Amino acid sequence: MKNIVTAVAVMMVSSFSRQISNVFTSNSIAMTSGTSGCAKHSIVKREAEAMYYAEANDQKLLDEVDEGKGEHVAAFARVLGCPSGQMDHAQSVLQRSYDRLFPVNNARPQDLVQGAMGSLIESGTCVGDRS
């Protein structure tokens, strides 16, 4: 009987935790992180890799995007799917999008990645398969 009560309590806590998580987080986080049960598409993998890169190199990206060139912004563009032949154009697009990418000094990595992908897609640059 004690095991049944314990099992029910664990299920209730788990269900409650899931409900609370759903209130405070969106399904896109689960999809991006791969916990939603969906297979990871290359776009999801690319976005996760880009978020990791953005978080690890935030200050360098802030400086180099402002300048419109640099090894970190070039690597970031490659992670986002830009082939080598479009690197100069990609860096230029990101520079023109600086205010969108860094609206405040402490921009979140996911905002940077989504803004960068949006800018590159809108300009018709990259965000495809890397080559």
Residue pairs with C-beta under 8 A, 6 or more apart in sequence:
27 36
30 36
31 38
31 44
32 44
32 47
32 48
32 51
32 110
33 48
34 40
34 44
34 48
38 44
42 129
46 79
46 80
46 81
47 113
47 117
49 79
50 76
50 79
50 80
50 113
50 116
50 117
51 109
51 110
51 113
52 109
53 75
53 76
53 79
54 61
54 76
54 109
54 112
54 113
55 109
57 72
57 75
57 76
58 107
58 109
58 112
60 70
60 72
61 72
61 73
61 76
61 112
62 102
62 105
62 107
63 70
64 70
64 71
64 72
64 73
65 73
65 94
65 95
65 97
65 98
65 101
65 102
66 95
66 98
67 73
67 95
68 91
68 92
68 94
68 95
69 91
70 91
73 91
73 94
74 87
74 91
76 94
76 116
77 87
77 90
77 91
77 94
77 120
77 126
78 84
78 87
78 130
80 90
80 113
80 116
80 117
80 120
80 126
80 127
81 120
81 126
81 127
81 128
81 129
81 130
82 90
82 120
82 125
82 126
82 127
82 130
83 126
83 128
83 130
83 131
84 131
86 125
86 126
89 123
89 125
90 120
90 125
90 126
93 119
93 120
93 123
93 125
94 101
94 116
94 119
94 120
96 119
97 115
97 116
97 119
100 115
100 118
100 119
101 107
101 111
101 112
101 115
101 116
101 119
102 112
103 111
117 127
120 126
120 127
121 127
